[in-house]
């Protein structure tokens, strides 16, 4: 872990966090948020020249994630739980 940043649910401006993250030169960015917040950050990440993948958890698992985040989510990953029947 090279840097830790935070945000509040509903935030729209991630410039301070992204600037700090870029300066830390990470290999990957872990974003443990829900799809509505997560989908807003990828395009801003690209605007700052950060191209490393985003990774997250089951809070990302919603069809709306892709509608909001679009192509800026390409190369990102999330995991979810499985319940075999």
Order of alpha helices (4+ residues) and beta strands (2+ residues): alpha-beta-alpha-beta-alpha-beta
